[in-house]
Amino acid sequence: MSSTSQRLPSWVLGETRRLGATDDLKRRLRAGKLVTVCEQARCPNIGECFSAGTATFMILGENCTRRCSFCSVKTGRGAAPDPEEPKRVADTAAALGLKYVVLTQVARDDLDDEGAGHFARTVEAIKGRIDGVEVEVLTADFNGRAELVETVMAARPEVFGHNIETVRRLTPEVRGRARYERSLEVLGLAREISERDGHGVVKSGVMVGFGETREDLVETLTDLRGVGCELVTIGQYLRPTREQRPVSRYYEPAEFDELAAIARALGFREVAAGPLVRSSYRADRLFAAAAAEPAGKRTIAQDERRPA
């Protein structure tokens, strides 16, 4: 177990030093007037993913209507959704040769439909532009509004993701306006829709290092499985800037292996766990492995979280 010192441990520092963001993909994104969560949230994997020509598109603007204590995305009221954005995302994804596209969003509590319709239109635009493409969405909680989850699911993404982020006990101080039970309800509803329609799997993500206990984490993983969540990612919280919540402690690689084993035993179809794992990191591999393997058979191993 690492101490609470803010100095990065070797198993994190050694990885981040090997990652260098490439300018080419940034130029393509700027040309398409697009935003990535990779940049806005200061993701530690940005160099690896950009070097491989992949990115997680963040739609509905750069300003989030919520302020979570761990996140560096800008807070504020956003502009009206750009009706041309779905096409630009689809065109850029096609130009990059992507066959697996991840979409996420800033929370837009200020919109009547909280951005669900725009999200669905973007999924539809990508699927209409790229033959055989698979799309993963990572949505806000839509304030638990079932009709908005239905709207996004009607676009038939292969993966519906919503991150619970942290354990029940710490949710009020970590996630601001979000509610633990509401996130579970959204994931459970997505699972019901996927079973009804025979399409899509449900995914969530958890970060460690906020001050949670092992028992807290087991409870959260159990709760996620209880509502039908099938894929889960577990990663180390890394403080983006001094404005965000400090790291409580850094977990050692063996602890991530233990958490992955717990999740596997609970019946998750696939698990990705490690210091630099994020909810959309290697998302295509996680989904492909889930599609190929029965529940609980295989976990993305520590040595597979490396550049291809």
N, C-alpha and C positions, 0 to 999 in steps of 0.2 A: 504494500500500500504506500502510495506517495504521500508526502506531507502536504499541508495546505499552502505551502510556498507557491508563489506565482511563477517561479521558474519552471519552464517546460521540461518534463522528464525526457530522457534520451529516446524512448520509444515513440514519442510525439515529435520531438525536435528533429530527429534523424529523418523522419518522413517529410516534414514540411520543407526542409532544406533542399530536398530533391525535386520539389515541385516548382516549375517556373512557368507562369502564364504566357501564352503566345499571343502576339499582336495580330496575327492574321484573322483569327476568329473574331477578335474584338472589332476589327475593321468591318467584317461582314455583318456583325450585329448592329453596329452603328449605322451602316448603310441601310439596313432594314428598319431603322428607328426602333430597335427592340431592346428589351431589358432582360438581364438574367439574374436569377437569385444568387448565382455563383458569385457575382460581383457585389450585389447589394448587401448580401449577408456575410460577405468576407469568408467564403467557404475555404477551408484549408486544402481542398482537393482541386482548386481551380486550375492549377497548372497542369495536372495530369489529365483532367477532363478536356480542357481547352486544347491541349497538345494532341489528344485523340480525336478532336473535331466534334465533341459533344458538349452540350450545355443544357441547363434547365431553364426554359423560357418562363419569365414572370410576366403575366399579363395584367391588364387593368391599371397600369401606371406604376409609379415608383413610391407613392405615398400610401401607407397603411393607416387605417382608421383606429388601429389598436396600438398599444405600447406594451410590449412584453419585455421583461427585465433582462432577457438574454439576447435580444435581437437588435441588430444595427440598422435594419431597414428604416427609412425615414417615416415619421409619423405626421399625419395631417390629412386634410380633406383632398381627395383626388379630383382630377378633371373628369369630364364625361368620357365614358368608354369610346375609344376610337373605332368606328365601324370598319376601318381598313386593317386594323391590327390582325384579325384572324387570317386574312389573306397574306399579310406580310410574314407572319409566323410560318404558314404553310409553305410559302415560296422559299424562305430561308432554310427551312428544314429540308426541302427538296434539293436546294443548291448544295447543302452540306452532305447530301447522300444519306440522310438519317433514315433508318428503318424502325427505330424506337425513339419516340419523342416524349419527353417529360414536360408537363405544364404545371406551373404553380401560380399562385396569385397573392396579391396583397389583400387583406381583409377590406371589404367595401361595405361597411354597415350603412353608409350614406346613400346607397342605391336601393331602389325599391325591391329589386330581386337580388341584391348583394353581389351582383356580377355573375350569377349562375347562367343566365342566358348567353352572355358574352363567352363564358367558359365553354358552353356547349357548342356555340358557333365556331369557336376555334378548333375544337376537336373535329367537328364535321369538315371544316376547311382542310385540315391536315389529311384526313382520311380520303377526301375527295381529290386531293392533289398527289398523293403518294400511294401507289398500289402496294397492298400488303403491309402497310405500316401498322405498327402497334403503338398505342398511346396510353401513357400513364398520367393521371391527374392527381395533384396534391392540393386539396381544397381547404378553404377556411371552414368553420363550423356552421356557417349560414344561420347562426342563432338557433340551430336545431329545427329549422323549418323543413318539414318533410318534402314539400313540393319543390323546393330548390335542389335537394339531393336528387329527386326524381328527374328534374330538368337536366342535370349533368349526366346522370346515368343513362338517360334516353339517347345520348350521343354515342353510347356504347364504347367507352374507353375499356381497354383490356384490364387496367388496374385503377381502382378507386382508392386513393390514399388520403388520410387525414391524420395528422400527427397528434398524439396525446401529449407528447413532449416530456412530461414529468409525472411523478407519482401523485396520488390523490392528496396527500397531506401538504405538499408544496405547491400545488396548482395555484392557489390564490396569490401567492407572492411571486411566482415565476411567470404566470401566463396572464396576469392582469384581468381582463374582462372575460376570459374563457372560463368554462366550467368543466370539471372532470367528467361528471355524469353526462353532460351534454355531448361531449366528444364521443363517449361510448354509445350514446343514442344514435349519433350520426353514422358511426361505423356499423352499428347493428342494422340500421335501416338500409345502408348500402348493401350489406350482406343479404338481407331479405329480397331486395330488388334483383341482385345478381342471381339468386336461386330461382326467383320467379321467371326471369328472362333467359336463364341459362347462359349468361355471359358475364365475364368479369370476375376478378378476385379483389379482395379487400386487404389493405395494407396500412400499417401505422408505424410510427417511429418514437423512440424514447431516447433521451439524453441522460447521461449520468454525470455527477459532479456538482449537483446543486445542494447536496446535504441529505440525500435520501439514504435509507438503510437497505440492506439486502432484503429484509422482510417487505419493505415498501415496494421494491422492484418485483418481487415474486407476486405480490398482490396485483400490481399493474399488469404484468404479463398474463396472469390468470384472468383478470377482468377483460383484457383484450380478446383472449381466446373465448371467453364466455359469450361475447357478442358476435362471434364468428370471424374475427380477424384472422387472416391466413398467412400473411407475410409480415415480418417485423424487422426493423433495424434498430440497433443499439449502438450509440456512439458517445464519445467523450465531449462534454461541453467545453468549448474553448472560448474564453472571453474575447469578443471581437475588438472592443476598445475599452478604455477606462470608464466609459459612460455606462457600460453594462455590468450586470451582477458579477461579482468575483467568483472564481472557481472554488468550490469547497475542497475538493481533492481530485487528484488524477488517479484513475484506475489503471492497474497494471494489465498487460495483455492476457495473463492467465485468468484474471477476473472476468474479462470479456468472454473467454472460452467457457467459463463456468455459467455465465448468464445465457450464452447460446445453448448450452446443454439443457438448462432449465426450460428455455423456450421450446426446444425440440421435444423435450419430454411432455410438455403441455399439448403438443400436437400441431404447432405451427408448420405449415407446409415448407417454408424456407425461412432462414434466419441469416442476417448479416450483422456481425458484431465485431467491433474493434475501435481503437482510439480515434481514427479518422473517418469512420463510417458515418455517412449522412443519409437521410431518407431517400435521396435520389441517386446516390453513388452506386455505380454499376447496376442501375435499376434493370437494364435489359437482361443482365445475367441472372439476377435474382428471379425475375419473372420466367425466363426460359427454364431455369432449374426447377422452379415450382411446377411448370407445365409438364416437365419430363419425369419428375420423381413423385412417388406417393408421399403423403403427409408424413413429416417427421423423419424421413430417411436420410436427408443430407443437409448439411449446414455449409454456408460459404466459409471456407477456412481462412485462417489468418494469412497464409502465404498466397491466397488468391486475390488479396486486396492490393495488387501491384499493377503497374502499367503493363498492358499487353505487349 
